[in-house]
Amino acid sequence: MSESVRIDVWLWAVRVYKTRSAATTAIRGGHVRVNGDHVKAAYAVKVGDEVRVRINGFDRILGVRGMLQKRVSAPLAAEAYEDRTPPPPPREFVAPIVTRDRGAGRPTKRERREIDKLLGRG
């Protein structure tokens, strides 16, 4: 096996992105960092590097454990990286959305007070 692989190839091979072009686009957009630095798609990632990928507004932190040139099955891909992502924070309680029957018109003053109380405005 080789000692280093392009970052876009590695991200595609370990199944972070579905296509290599999607990985390249994310790298160009600044969503990928290696050891804290923004890199280009041709950057050679090595064993021991820390890759930080921003997906859907959340950072995913991966430690490089193995080099992959080709896309492999999910269990084999999981062996090539160590997931160091911290668990997500607990979800806060969200008040249920108040729905009105269609055609019921505007809420009365009393109903508006109840809605404000539910949403924590008053």
N, CA, C and O atoms as a GROMACS GRO file, in nm:
protein
  488
    1MET      N    1   0.083  -0.120   0.000
    1MET     CA    2   0.000   0.000   0.000
    1MET      C    3   0.087   0.124   0.000
    1MET      O    4   0.200   0.124   0.048
    2SER      N    5   0.031   0.230  -0.055
    2SER     CA    6   0.107   0.354  -0.060
    2SER      C    7   0.105   0.424   0.075
    2SER      O    8   0.021   0.395   0.160
    3GLU      N    9   0.198   0.517   0.093
    3GLU     CA   10   0.209   0.589   0.219
    3GLU      C   11   0.115   0.708   0.227
    3GLU      O   12   0.083   0.754   0.337
    4SER      N   13   0.070   0.759   0.111
    4SER     CA   14  -0.021   0.873   0.110
    4SER      C   15  -0.118   0.862  -0.007
    4SER      O   16  -0.091   0.795  -0.107
    5VAL      N   17  -0.232   0.929   0.008
    5VAL     CA   18  -0.337   0.930  -0.094
    5VAL      C   19  -0.394   1.071  -0.101
    5VAL      O   20  -0.396   1.142   0.000
    6ARG      N   21  -0.441   1.111  -0.219
    6ARG     CA   22  -0.507   1.241  -0.233
    6ARG      C   23  -0.626   1.247  -0.138
    6ARG      O   24  -0.696   1.147  -0.119
    7ILE      N   25  -0.650   1.363  -0.079
    7ILE     CA   26  -0.759   1.378   0.018
    7ILE      C   27  -0.895   1.354  -0.046
    7ILE      O   28  -0.982   1.295   0.018
    8ASP      N   29  -0.916   1.399  -0.169
    8ASP     CA   30  -1.047   1.378  -0.232
    8ASP      C   31  -1.073   1.230  -0.259
    8ASP      O   32  -1.185   1.183  -0.246
    9VAL      N   33  -0.968   1.157  -0.298
    9VAL     CA   34  -0.981   1.013  -0.320
    9VAL      C   35  -1.009   0.941  -0.189
    9VAL      O   36  -1.093   0.852  -0.183
   10TRP      N   37  -0.939   0.981  -0.084
   10TRP     CA   38  -0.957   0.915   0.046
   10TRP      C   39  -1.098   0.938   0.101
   10TRP      O   40  -1.162   0.844   0.151
   11LEU      N   41  -1.148   1.062   0.092
   11LEU     CA   42  -1.283   1.092   0.141
   11LEU      C   43  -1.389   1.013   0.065
   11LEU      O   44  -1.488   0.970   0.123
   12TRP      N   45  -1.367   0.995  -0.064
   12TRP     CA   46  -1.459   0.916  -0.145
   12TRP      C   47  -1.448   0.767  -0.110
   12TRP      O   48  -1.549   0.698  -0.099
   13ALA      N   49  -1.325   0.718  -0.092
   13ALA     CA   50  -1.302   0.576  -0.064
   13ALA      C   51  -1.358   0.534   0.072
   13ALA      O   52  -1.406   0.421   0.086
   14VAL      N   53  -1.352   0.623   0.172
   14VAL     CA   54  -1.403   0.586   0.305
   14VAL      C   55  -1.551   0.622   0.320
   14VAL      O   56  -1.606   0.615   0.430
   15ARG      N   57  -1.614   0.661   0.209
   15ARG     CA   58  -1.758   0.682   0.201
   15ARG      C   59  -1.810   0.803   0.277
   15ARG      O   60  -1.922   0.801   0.327
   16VAL      N   61  -1.729   0.908   0.287
   16VAL     CA   62  -1.777   1.033   0.345
   16VAL      C   63  -1.863   1.104   0.240
   16VAL      O   64  -1.965   1.165   0.273
   17TYR      N   65  -1.819   1.095   0.113
   17TYR     CA   66  -1.894   1.153   0.001
   17TYR      C   67  -1.926   1.044  -0.100
   17TYR      O   68  -1.850   0.948  -0.114
   18LYS      N   69  -2.039   1.059  -0.169
   18LYS     CA   70  -2.081   0.957  -0.266
   18LYS      C   71  -1.994   0.954  -0.390
   18LYS      O   72  -1.969   0.847  -0.447
   19THR      N   73  -1.948   1.071  -0.433
   19THR     CA   74  -1.865   1.077  -0.554
   19THR      C   75  -1.737   1.154  -0.524
   19THR      O   76  -1.729   1.232  -0.430
   20ARG      N   77  -1.637   1.129  -0.607
   20ARG     CA   78  -1.511   1.200  -0.590
   20ARG      C   79  -1.529   1.348  -0.624
   20ARG      O   80  -1.465   1.434  -0.563
   21SER      N   81  -1.615   1.377  -0.720
   21SER     CA   82  -1.637   1.517  -0.756
   21SER      C   83  -1.709   1.592  -0.643
   21SER      O   84  -1.685   1.711  -0.623
   22ALA      N   85  -1.795   1.523  -0.568
   22ALA     CA   86  -1.859   1.586  -0.452
   22ALA      C   87  -1.755   1.616  -0.344
   22ALA      O   88  -1.762   1.720  -0.278
   23ALA      N   89  -1.659   1.527  -0.327
   23ALA     CA   90  -1.552   1.550  -0.230
   23ALA      C   91  -1.466   1.670  -0.274
   23ALA      O   92  -1.430   1.754  -0.192
   24THR      N   93  -1.435   1.677  -0.403
   24THR     CA   94  -1.355   1.787  -0.455
   24THR      C   95  -1.428   1.920  -0.438
   24THR      O   96  -1.366   2.020  -0.402
   25THR      N   97  -1.558   1.921  -0.465
   25THR     CA   98  -1.638   2.042  -0.450
   25THR      C   99  -1.639   2.089  -0.304
   25THR      O  100  -1.627   2.208  -0.277
   26ALA      N  101  -1.653   1.995  -0.210
   26ALA     CA  102  -1.653   2.030  -0.068
   26ALA      C  103  -1.516   2.085  -0.027
   26ALA      O  104  -1.509   2.178   0.054
   27ILE      N  105  -1.410   2.029  -0.080
   27ILE     CA  106  -1.276   2.077  -0.047
   27ILE      C  107  -1.256   2.218  -0.100
   27ILE      O  108  -1.204   2.305  -0.030
   28ARG      N  109  -1.298   2.242  -0.225
   28ARG     CA  110  -1.288   2.378  -0.283
   28ARG      C  111  -1.372   2.477  -0.206
   28ARG      O  112  -1.335   2.594  -0.195
   29GLY      N  113  -1.486   2.433  -0.151
   29GLY     CA  114  -1.573   2.521  -0.075
   29GLY      C  115  -1.524   2.549   0.066
   29GLY      O  116  -1.587   2.626   0.138
   30GLY      N  117  -1.414   2.487   0.106
   30GLY     CA  118  -1.358   2.512   0.238
   30GLY      C  119  -1.422   2.430   0.348
   30GLY      O  120  -1.411   2.466   0.466
   31HIS      N  121  -1.488   2.320   0.313
   31HIS     CA  122  -1.556   2.237   0.414
   31HIS      C  123  -1.467   2.126   0.470
   31HIS      O  124  -1.510   2.051   0.556
   32VAL      N  125  -1.344   2.117   0.420
   32VAL     CA  126  -1.254   2.010   0.465
   32VAL      C  127  -1.124   2.072   0.515
   32VAL      O  128  -1.067   2.159   0.450
   33ARG      N  129  -1.079   2.027   0.632
   33ARG     CA  130  -0.950   2.070   0.688
   33ARG      C  131  -0.871   1.946   0.726
   33ARG      O  132  -0.926   1.846   0.770
   34VAL      N  133  -0.741   1.956   0.706
   34VAL     CA  134  -0.651   1.848   0.747
   34VAL      C  135  -0.554   1.909   0.847
   34VAL      O  136  -0.482   2.003   0.814
   35ASN      N  137  -0.551   1.855   0.967
   35ASN     CA  138  -0.467   1.905   1.076
   35ASN      C  139  -0.489   2.054   1.098
   35ASN      O  140  -0.394   2.128   1.128
   36GLY      N  141  -0.612   2.100   1.084
   36GLY     CA  142  -0.648   2.238   1.110
   36GLY      C  143  -0.630   2.334   0.994
   36GLY      O  144  -0.667   2.451   1.006
   37ASP      N  145  -0.576   2.288   0.883
   37ASP     CA  146  -0.550   2.376   0.768
   37ASP      C  147  -0.643   2.342   0.652
   37ASP      O  148  -0.672   2.225   0.627
   38HIS      N  149  -0.690   2.446   0.581
   38HIS     CA  150  -0.763   2.423   0.458
   38HIS      C  151  -0.666   2.368   0.355
   38HIS      O  152  -0.551   2.413   0.348
   39VAL      N  153  -0.709   2.271   0.277
   39VAL     CA  154  -0.620   2.207   0.180
   39VAL      C  155  -0.685   2.206   0.042
   39VAL      O  156  -0.803   2.239   0.027
   40LYS      N  157  -0.606   2.169  -0.058
   40LYS     CA  158  -0.656   2.151  -0.193
   40LYS      C  159  -0.685   2.002  -0.213
   40LYS      O  160  -0.644   1.919  -0.132
   41ALA      N  161  -0.757   1.971  -0.321
   41ALA     CA  162  -0.797   1.832  -0.346
   41ALA      C  163  -0.678   1.739  -0.366
   41ALA      O  164  -0.689   1.619  -0.340
   42ALA      N  165  -0.566   1.791  -0.412
   42ALA     CA  166  -0.449   1.708  -0.439
   42ALA      C  167  -0.361   1.687  -0.316
   42ALA      O  168  -0.258   1.620  -0.325
   43TYR      N  169  -0.400   1.741  -0.202
   43TYR     CA  170  -0.321   1.726  -0.079
   43TYR      C  171  -0.307   1.577  -0.046
   43TYR      O  172  -0.405   1.502  -0.052
   44ALA      N  173  -0.187   1.536  -0.012
   44ALA     CA  174  -0.161   1.396   0.021
   44ALA      C  175  -0.182   1.373   0.170
   44ALA      O  176  -0.106   1.423   0.254
   45VAL      N  177  -0.287   1.298   0.203
   45VAL     CA  178  -0.317   1.266   0.342
   45VAL      C  179  -0.238   1.142   0.382
   45VAL      O  180  -0.222   1.049   0.303
   46LYS      N  181  -0.188   1.140   0.507
   46LYS     CA  182  -0.107   1.030   0.556
   46LYS      C  183  -0.170   0.971   0.682
   46LYS      O  184  -0.256   1.033   0.744
   47VAL      N  185  -0.127   0.854   0.720
   47VAL     CA  186  -0.174   0.790   0.842
   47VAL      C  187  -0.137   0.879   0.960
   47VAL      O  188  -0.023   0.925   0.970
   48GLY      N  189  -0.234   0.903   1.048
   48GLY     CA  190  -0.211   0.987   1.165
   48GLY      C  191  -0.267   1.127   1.150
   48GLY      O  192  -0.279   1.199   1.249
   49ASP      N  193  -0.302   1.167   1.027
   49ASP     CA  194  -0.360   1.300   1.006
   49ASP      C  195  -0.501   1.305   1.063
   49ASP      O  196  -0.570   1.203   1.075
   50GLU      N  197  -0.543   1.427   1.098
   50GLU     CA  198  -0.681   1.448   1.145
   50GLU      C  199  -0.757   1.526   1.038
   50GLU      O  200  -0.717   1.636   1.000
   51VAL      N  201  -0.865   1.467   0.988
   51VAL     CA  202  -0.946   1.528   0.883
   51VAL      C  203  -1.077   1.575   0.946
   51VAL      O  204  -1.148   1.498   1.010
   52ARG      N  205  -1.107   1.704   0.926
   52ARG     CA  206  -1.230   1.763   0.980
   52ARG      C  207  -1.319   1.799   0.861
   52ARG      O  208  -1.282   1.882   0.779
   53VAL      N  209  -1.437   1.736   0.852
   53VAL     CA  210  -1.528   1.755   0.739
   53VAL      C  211  -1.657   1.817   0.791
   53VAL      O  212  -1.716   1.768   0.888
   54ARG      N  213  -1.702   1.925   0.727
   54ARG     CA  214  -1.827   1.991   0.766
   54ARG      C  215  -1.938   1.941   0.676
   54ARG      O  216  -1.937   1.964   0.555
   55ILE      N  217  -2.035   1.871   0.736
   55ILE     CA  218  -2.148   1.815   0.662
   55ILE      C  219  -2.276   1.858   0.732
   55ILE      O  220  -2.294   1.834   0.851
   56ASN      N  221  -2.365   1.923   0.656
   56ASN     CA  222  -2.494   1.969   0.709
   56ASN      C  223  -2.479   2.054   0.835
   56ASN      O  224  -2.561   2.044   0.926
   57GLY      N  225  -2.377   2.138   0.840
   57GLY     CA  226  -2.360   2.229   0.952
   57GLY      C  227  -2.290   2.170   1.073
   57GLY      O  228  -2.271   2.240   1.172
   58PHE      N  229  -2.252   2.043   1.068
   58PHE     CA  230  -2.184   1.979   1.180
   58PHE      C  231  -2.048   1.929   1.135
   58PHE      O  232  -2.033   1.880   1.023
   59ASP      N  233  -1.949   1.942   1.223
   59ASP     CA  234  -1.814   1.892   1.192
   59ASP      C  235  -1.805   1.745   1.225
   59ASP      O  236  -1.851   1.700   1.330
   60ARG      N  237  -1.743   1.671   1.134
   60ARG     CA  238  -1.714   1.530   1.157
   60ARG      C  239  -1.563   1.518   1.161
   60ARG      O  240  -1.495   1.558   1.067
   61ILE      N  241  -1.509   1.465   1.270
   61ILE     CA  242  -1.364   1.457   1.289
   61ILE      C  243  -1.320   1.312   1.269
   61ILE      O  244  -1.367   1.222   1.338
   62LEU      N  245  -1.230   1.292   1.174
   62LEU     CA  246  -1.185   1.157   1.139
   62LEU      C  247  -1.033   1.150   1.152
   62LEU      O  248  -0.961   1.238   1.103
   63GLY      N  249  -0.985   1.046   1.218
   63GLY     CA  250  -0.842   1.020   1.223
   63GLY      C  251  -0.807   0.917   1.117
   63GLY      O  252  -0.873   0.814   1.108
   64VAL      N  253  -0.706   0.943   1.039
   64VAL     CA  254  -0.668   0.854   0.929
   64VAL      C  255  -0.590   0.736   0.986
   64VAL      O  256  -0.486   0.754   1.049
   65ARG      N  257  -0.643   0.614   0.963
   65ARG     CA  258  -0.577   0.492   1.011
   65ARG      C  259  -0.524   0.406   0.898
   65ARG      O  260  -0.436   0.323   0.919
   66GLY      N  261  -0.578   0.427   0.777
   66GLY     CA  262  -0.535   0.345   0.664
   66GLY      C  263  -0.554   0.418   0.533
   66GLY      O  264  -0.635   0.510   0.522
   67MET      N  265  -0.478   0.375   0.432
   67MET     CA  266  -0.485   0.437   0.300
   67MET      C  267  -0.572   0.351   0.209
   67MET      O  268  -0.554   0.230   0.201
   68LEU      N  269  -0.665   0.416   0.142
   68LEU     CA  270  -0.750   0.347   0.044
   68LEU      C  271  -0.746   0.424  -0.086
   68LEU      O  272  -0.763   0.546  -0.088
   69GLN      N  273  -0.722   0.353  -0.196
   69GLN     CA  274  -0.721   0.415  -0.329
   69GLN      C  275  -0.855   0.395  -0.399
   69GLN      O  276  -0.895   0.476  -0.482
   70LYS      N  277  -0.924   0.287  -0.364
   70LYS     CA  278  -1.051   0.253  -0.428
   70LYS      C  279  -1.162   0.250  -0.324
   70LYS      O  280  -1.136   0.233  -0.205
   71ARG      N  281  -1.284   0.266  -0.371
   71ARG     CA  282  -1.400   0.260  -0.283
   71ARG      C  283  -1.424   0.114  -0.245
   71ARG      O  284  -1.426   0.027  -0.331
   72VAL      N  285  -1.440   0.089  -0.116
   72VAL     CA  286  -1.458  -0.048  -0.068
   72VAL      C  287  -1.588  -0.056   0.012
   72VAL      O  288  -1.658   0.043   0.027
   73SER      N  289  -1.619  -0.175   0.061
   73SER     CA  290  -1.742  -0.193   0.138
   73SER      C  291  -1.736  -0.110   0.267
   73SER      O  292  -1.628  -0.073   0.314
   74ALA      N  293  -1.852  -0.082   0.323
   74ALA     CA  294  -1.861   0.001   0.443
   74ALA      C  295  -1.780  -0.055   0.560
   74ALA      O  296  -1.711   0.022   0.627
   75PRO      N  297  -1.787  -0.187   0.589
   75PRO     CA  298  -1.706  -0.238   0.702
   75PRO      C  299  -1.555  -0.220   0.681
   75PRO      O  300  -1.482  -0.189   0.775
   76LEU      N  301  -1.508  -0.238   0.557
   76LEU     CA  302  -1.365  -0.218   0.530
   76LEU      C  303  -1.329  -0.070   0.536
   76LEU      O  304  -1.221  -0.034   0.582
   77ALA      N  305  -1.419   0.015   0.488
   77ALA     CA  306  -1.394   0.160   0.492
   77ALA      C  307  -1.386   0.209   0.636
   77ALA      O  308  -1.306   0.298   0.666
   78ALA      N  309  -1.468   0.153   0.724
   78ALA     CA  310  -1.469   0.196   0.864
   78ALA      C  311  -1.337   0.164   0.934
   78ALA      O  312  -1.302   0.230   1.032
   79GLU      N  313  -1.262   0.066   0.884
   79GLU     CA  314  -1.133   0.032   0.943
   79GLU      C  315  -1.024   0.132   0.903
   79GLU      O  316  -0.918   0.136   0.966
   80ALA      N  317  -1.049   0.212   0.799
   80ALA     CA  318  -0.948   0.305   0.749
   80ALA      C  319  -0.950   0.439   0.821
   80ALA      O  320  -0.863   0.523   0.798
   81TYR      N  321  -1.048   0.459   0.909
   81TYR     CA  322  -1.052   0.585   0.984
   81TYR      C  323  -1.103   0.560   1.125
   81TYR      O  324  -1.169   0.460   1.154
   82GLU      N  325  -1.071   0.654   1.212
   82GLU     CA  326  -1.118   0.652   1.351
   82GLU      C  327  -1.210   0.773   1.368
   82GLU      O  328  -1.166   0.886   1.350
   83ASP      N  329  -1.335   0.749   1.403
   83ASP     CA  330  -1.431   0.858   1.417
   83ASP      C  331  -1.413   0.922   1.555
   83ASP      O  332  -1.443   0.860   1.657
   84ARG      N  333  -1.364   1.046   1.555
   84ARG     CA  334  -1.339   1.119   1.681
   84ARG      C  335  -1.444   1.227   1.705
   84ARG      O  336  -1.425   1.316   1.789
   85THR      N  337  -1.553   1.220   1.633
   85THR     CA  338  -1.658   1.321   1.644
   85THR      C  339  -1.724   1.312   1.780
   85THR      O  340  -1.766   1.204   1.820
   86PRO      N  341  -1.735   1.424   1.853
   86PRO     CA  342  -1.803   1.420   1.982
   86PRO      C  343  -1.952   1.396   1.962
   86PRO      O  344  -2.007   1.433   1.858
   87PRO      N  345  -2.019   1.337   2.060
   87PRO     CA  346  -2.163   1.313   2.044
   87PRO      C  347  -2.238   1.445   2.035
   87PRO      O  348  -2.196   1.545   2.094
   88PRO      N  349  -2.350   1.446   1.963
   88PRO     CA  350  -2.424   1.572   1.950
   88PRO      C  351  -2.484   1.614   2.084
   88PRO      O  352  -2.512   1.528   2.168
   89PRO      N  353  -2.503   1.744   2.105
   89PRO     CA  354  -2.562   1.789   2.231
   89PRO      C  355  -2.706   1.741   2.242
   89PRO      O  356  -2.771   1.719   2.140
   90PRO      N  357  -2.757   1.723   2.364
   90PRO     CA  358  -2.894   1.675   2.379
   90PRO      C  359  -2.992   1.777   2.322
   90PRO      O  360  -2.972   1.898   2.334
   91ARG      N  361  -3.096   1.727   2.260
   91ARG     CA  362  -3.197   1.814   2.202
   91ARG      C  363  -3.279   1.878   2.312
   91ARG      O  364  -3.317   1.814   2.410
   92GLU      N  365  -3.306   2.006   2.294
   92GLU     CA  366  -3.387   2.077   2.391
   92GLU      C  367  -3.534   2.051   2.361
   92GLU      O  368  -3.572   2.018   2.249
   93PHE      N  369  -3.616   2.067   2.465
   93PHE     CA  370  -3.759   2.046   2.446
   93PHE      C  371  -3.812   2.155   2.354
   93PHE      O  372  -3.786   2.273   2.374
   94VAL      N  373  -3.887   2.114   2.255
   94VAL     CA  374  -3.949   2.208   2.162
   94VAL      C  375  -4.099   2.196   2.180
   94VAL      O  376  -4.156   2.087   2.170
   95ALA      N  377  -4.164   2.310   2.205
   95ALA     CA  378  -4.309   2.310   2.224
   95ALA      C  379  -4.377   2.267   2.095
   95ALA      O  380  -4.333   2.304   1.986
   96PRO      N  381  -4.483   2.189   2.105
   96PRO     CA  382  -4.553   2.146   1.984
   96PRO      C  383  -4.613   2.267   1.912
   96PRO      O  384  -4.655   2.364   1.975
   97ILE      N  385  -4.616   2.257   1.782
   97ILE     CA  386  -4.669   2.366   1.701
   97ILE      C  387  -4.821   2.365   1.711
   97ILE      O  388  -4.886   2.262   1.694
   98VAL      N  389  -4.876   2.482   1.741
   98VAL     CA  390  -5.020   2.494   1.755
   98VAL      C  391  -5.082   2.500   1.616
   98VAL      O  392  -5.045   2.585   1.534
   99THR      N  393  -5.174   2.411   1.589
   99THR     CA  394  -5.240   2.412   1.459
   99THR      C  395  -5.387   2.448   1.478
   99THR      O  396  -5.449   2.414   1.579
  100ARG      N  397  -5.439   2.515   1.380
  100ARG     CA  398  -5.579   2.554   1.383
  100ARG      C  399  -5.650   2.484   1.269
  100ARG      O  400  -5.590   2.453   1.166
  101ASP      N  401  -5.776   2.460   1.288
  101ASP     CA  402  -5.856   2.402   1.181
  101ASP      C  403  -5.861   2.500   1.064
  101ASP      O  404  -5.870   2.621   1.083
  102ARG      N  405  -5.856   2.446   0.946
  102ARG     CA  406  -5.861   2.530   0.828
  102ARG      C  407  -5.994   2.605   0.824
  102ARG      O  408  -6.101   2.546   0.841
  103GLY      N  409  -5.986   2.735   0.802
  103GLY     CA  410  -6.107   2.816   0.794
  103GLY      C  411  -6.159   2.863   0.928
  103GLY      O  412  -6.268   2.918   0.934
  104ALA      N  413  -6.083   2.843   1.036
  104ALA     CA  414  -6.130   2.882   1.169
  104ALA      C  415  -6.109   3.032   1.193
  104ALA      O  416  -6.152   3.084   1.296
  105GLY      N  417  -6.044   3.102   1.099
  105GLY     CA  418  -6.025   3.244   1.115
  105GLY      C  419  -5.908   3.278   1.205
  105GLY      O  420  -5.827   3.193   1.240
  106ARG      N  421  -5.900   3.407   1.240
  106ARG     CA  422  -5.792   3.452   1.326
  106ARG      C  423  -5.813   3.404   1.468
  106ARG      O  424  -5.927   3.385   1.511
  107PRO      N  425  -5.701   3.384   1.543
  107PRO     CA  426  -5.717   3.343   1.682
  107PRO      C  427  -5.776   3.458   1.765
  107PRO      O  428  -5.752   3.576   1.738
  108THR      N  429  -5.853   3.421   1.867
  108THR     CA  430  -5.907   3.521   1.958
  108THR      C  431  -5.796   3.570   2.048
  108THR      O  432  -5.685   3.515   2.049
  109LYS      N  433  -5.826   3.675   2.126
  109LYS     CA  434  -5.725   3.731   2.216
  109LYS      C  435  -5.681   3.625   2.317
  109LYS      O  436  -5.563   3.615   2.350
  110ARG      N  437  -5.775   3.547   2.366
  110ARG     CA  438  -5.743   3.442   2.463
  110ARG      C  439  -5.652   3.338   2.398
  110ARG      O  440  -5.554   3.294   2.460
  111GLU      N  441  -5.684   3.297   2.274
  111GLU     CA  442  -5.601   3.198   2.205
  111GLU      C  443  -5.462   3.253   2.177
  111GLU      O  444  -5.363   3.179   2.186
  112ARG      N  445  -5.452   3.382   2.144
  112ARG     CA  446  -5.320   3.442   2.122
  112ARG      C  447  -5.237   3.440   2.250
  112ARG      O  448  -5.117   3.415   2.245
  113ARG      N  449  -5.301   3.468   2.364
  113ARG     CA  450  -5.228   3.461   2.492
  113ARG      C  451  -5.177   3.319   2.518
  113ARG      O  452  -5.064   3.301   2.563
  114GLU      N  453  -5.260   3.220   2.489
  114GLU     CA  454  -5.219   3.080   2.509
  114GLU      C  455  -5.103   3.043   2.415
  114GLU      O  456  -5.011   2.972   2.455
  115ILE      N  457  -5.110   3.091   2.292
  115ILE     CA  458  -5.002   3.065   2.197
  115ILE      C  459  -4.874   3.130   2.245
  115ILE      O  460  -4.767   3.069   2.241
  116ASP      N  461  -4.883   3.256   2.291
  116ASP     CA  462  -4.765   3.325   2.343
  116ASP      C  463  -4.706   3.253   2.462
  116ASP      O  464  -4.584   3.245   2.476
  117LYS      N  465  -4.791   3.201   2.549
  117LYS     CA  466  -4.744   3.129   2.668
  117LYS      C  467  -4.672   3.001   2.626
  117LYS      O  468  -4.569   2.967   2.684
  118LEU      N  469  -4.726   2.929   2.527
  118LEU     CA  470  -4.662   2.807   2.478
  118LEU      C  471  -4.526   2.836   2.417
  118LEU      O  472  -4.431   2.760   2.438
  119LEU      N  473  -4.516   2.944   2.343
  119LEU     CA  474  -4.391   2.979   2.276
  119LEU      C  475  -4.295   3.053   2.366
  119LEU      O  476  -4.184   3.086   2.324
  120GLY      N  477  -4.335   3.080   2.490
  120GLY     CA  478  -4.246   3.143   2.588
  120GLY      C  479  -4.228   3.292   2.566
  120GLY      O  480  -4.126   3.347   2.606
  121ARG      N  481  -4.324   3.356   2.505
  121ARG     CA  482  -4.312   3.500   2.479
  121ARG      C  483  -4.371   3.585   2.590
  121ARG      O  484  -4.340   3.705   2.598
  122GLY      N  485  -4.453   3.528   2.674
  122GLY     CA  486  -4.519   3.615   2.771
  122GLY      C  487  -4.518   3.569   2.910
  122GLY      O  488  -4.571   3.637   2.998
   0.00000   0.00000   0.00000
